[in-house]
Amino acid sequence: MHNTPKLVVVTGRPGSGKTTLSKQLGKLLYFPVVSRDEIKEGYVSTFNIRHDELPENTNKIASEVFFRTIELLLTNKVSVIAEAAFQHTVWEPEITRLKKHADVFVIICEIDAEVAATRHLERNANDPMRGFFHGDALRQAEYQAPILEVPTIKVCTLNDYDPELKEIRKQIVLG
C-alpha cells in the first residue's frame, strides 16, 4: 500500500488562473486547497488594518504559516494542493524540504502576460477589498516559475484548460 501523501503545487503569475484551477482540481482529487493569499487575508483581517500599514514582515509571516500548514497536513498523511505565485528563488528551498514528506507535483498556469495582467486588473476592480489585504500592485515581469526535479505540468488557462482537468488528475493519481 502506497501511503505517501501528494503535494500538488499550483503556481503562475498573478491573473494566470491559479486559484480557479486549484479549487476545481481540489474537488476532483478530494484534496484540501491551501492558498497563501487566503492565509494572508486571515492574518490581515485579525488586525483590521490595510496590508501596507502592517509591519514589513507580514508577507514573511503569511508564507511561514502557509508552509507550516502544508507540512502539518503532509506529515499527517493528508494530500494537499498548495496554491501561490511561487517564485523559484524564494520558494524552492521550502518545496524541496517538503519533498521528504510527499510526492510533489508542480502545475504551472501559463498564459500570455497581457491576458494575465488584464485578468489581474479585472479581479482588483471586482473586489475593492483586494488592495486592503494585498496591496496587490501588478508585478508581472518579476514572476519566475519554480524549476524543480519533480513531475511538472504546464497548463494553458486561456480557454478552459489544456490539458483538461481529467488528464491533470490522471497524471497526479498515476504519478
C-alpha positions, -999 to +999 in steps of 0.1 A: +000+000+000+014+033-011+007+058+017+029+088+008+007+119+005+008+141-026+017+178-027+003+195-058+019+229-062-002+252-084+016+283-094+017+310-121+019+347-124-009+369-110-041+365-131-030+332-146-059+312-132-042+295-102-070+299-077-097+287-100-077+257-112-067+248-077-103+248-064-116+227-094-087+203-090-092+201-053-128+190-058-117+164-085-090+149-063-107+154-030-076+173-017-078+204+005-065+236-011-042+257+010-039+292-005-012+316+006-034+346-003-062+333+019-038+328+048-026+363+043-062+376+042-069+359+075-038+375+090-046+410+078-083+405+090-071+399+125-055+433+127-083+450+106-059+475+090-046+478+055-019+454+044+005+483+038+000+496+073+012+463+089+048+456+097+071+448+067+073+411+078+036+405+071+043+386+038+070+366+055+047+356+084+020+346+059+045+325+039+058+308+071+023+299+082+015+287+047+044+263+047+039+251+083+002+244+075+012+224+044+039+205+064+014+197+092-010+182+066+016+162+048+032+148+080-002+136+090-007+118+056-031+144+041-025+151+004-028+188-004-029+214-031-007+244-023-017+275-044+005+306-046+026+326-071+057+306-062+088+324-071+116+300-078+145+316-059+124+324-028+103+292-025+125+265-040+141+256-006+107+252+011+093+230-017+125+209-017+122+205+021+086+192+017+097+166-008+107+144+022+071+142+032+053+139-001+053+130-038+055+165-052+039+177-085+041+212-099+014+227-121+023+259-138-006+280-151+006+295-183-010+324-201+001+354-221+014+382-198-010+408-212-040+385-207-029+377-171-024+415-164-060+422-177-074+394-155-055+407-125-068+442-130-104+429-135-101+409-103-090+440-084-118+461-099-144+434-090-131+431-054-125+466-039-111+450-007-083+432-025-059+462-021-068+463+016-054+427+020-026+426-005-017+460-018-016+440-050+004+461-073+008+444-107+042+428-108+041+407-140+077+410-151+090+396-118+075+361-120+098+332-123+082+297-122+098+271-099+122+247-116+123+215-096+132+180-104+096+168-099+068+160-124+057+193-138+026+200-159+022+232-178-015+242-182-028+268-206-056+286-188-067+308-217-099+290-227-107+262-202-077+240-195-051+224-218-045+197-207-080+191-194-087+186-157-092+148-161-058+145-177-042+165-150-059+143-124-048+112-142-011+123-142-013+131-105-031+099-094-008+077-115+023+097-108 
